Amino acid sequence: MAAVLDSVRAFFAPSTFTLDLENAGDVVARENLLDRAMGPDRRKKSSEKLRQGRVPAEGLALVARDRAGHVIGTVRLWNVEAGVDRETRPVDALLLGPLAIDPAYEGKGIGSALMRAAVLEAKKRGHGAILLVGDAPYYERFGFFAAKTRHLVMPGPFQRERFLALELKEGWLDSAAGMIVAGGRKLAQPPIAKAA
C-alpha cells in the first residue's frame, strides 16, 4: 500500500528533477553521492569488482538532477558476460548498479524514474538482459526476478535471493550458466613514463 501511495504522490507532485546522460563533469558529484548513499564499504561488493577499471555501457550512465542542475541520483549499466550458453558462447548482458538517490530526495520517484529510463534505453539499444544484486521487493516491480539467475554466479560472495535478472529479449538467459565476468571497454590508462 505504501508503494501505491508513493506512486500517487510522485505523480501529483511538481517535477523536482530531470533525467540526463551522465557527463565527465558529474564524476565527483556522483562519487560523493554514492559514498553518502551506500557507505564506505560499497567498493568491497562483488558487483563493484566487475565494474572496476571499466567504462559503463554506451549511453547507459544516467543521472537525475535537481532544478539547479546538481546530481541527486545515479544509475549505470555495465557490459558483462552472463556465463555461457549450451554451445559455450559467452552470453552478453548488462549489470545494473549502483542505483543511488541523495537521501534528501528519497521518496520522490527518482529511483523509479531512473530505473525505467535505464531499462527502456537498454532495450532500445538492443541488449538482451539486465542483471543486478539488490532487494527483490524493490526491483520486482520493474520485472527483475531471481529465477533467471539460478544457473549463474557472481565472482565473490553474494546472496542468491538478491541476484536478479530482467530479460529484455524473451529467453535470452534460458541456457546461460556459469560465472559473470566483466565485459565492455576498459578505462584508458595513462602511459607509464619510462625512467631515463
HELIX and SHEET records of a PDB file:
HELIX    1   1 ALA A    2  PHE A   12  1                                  11    
HELIX    2   2 ALA A   24  ASP A   26  5                                   3    
HELIX    3   3 VAL A   27  MET A   38  1                                  12    
HELIX    4   4 PRO A   40  LYS A   44  5                                   5    
HELIX    5   5 SER A   46  ARG A   51  1                                   6    
HELIX    6   6 PRO A  103  TYR A  105  5                                   3    
HELIX    7   7 ILE A  110  LYS A  124  1                                  15    
HELIX    8   8 ALA A  136  TYR A  139  1                                   4    
HELIX    9   9 GLU A  140  PHE A  142  5                                   3    
HELIX   10  10 ALA A  146  THR A  149  5                                   4    
HELIX   11  11 ARG A  160  ARG A  162  5                                   3    
SHEET    1   A 6 THR A  18  LEU A  21  0                                        
SHEET    2   A 6 ALA A  61  ARG A  65 -1                                        
SHEET    3   A 6 VAL A  71  VAL A  84 -1                                        
SHEET    4   A 6 PRO A  90  LEU A  96 -1                                        
SHEET    5   A 6 ALA A 129  VAL A 133  1                                        
SHEET    6   A 6 PHE A 163  GLU A 167 -1                                        
SHEET    1   B 4 THR A  18  LEU A  21  0                                        
SHEET    2   B 4 ALA A  61  ARG A  65 -1                                        
SHEET    3   B 4 VAL A  71  VAL A  84 -1                                        
SHEET    4   B 4 ALA A 100  ILE A 101 -1                                        
SHEET    1   C 5 THR A  18  LEU A  21  0                                        
SHEET    2   C 5 ALA A  61  ARG A  65 -1                                        
SHEET    3   C 5 VAL A  71  VAL A  84 -1                                        
SHEET    4   C 5 ALA A 177  ALA A 182 -1                                        
SHEET    5   C 5 LEU A 152  VAL A 153  1                                        
END                                                                             
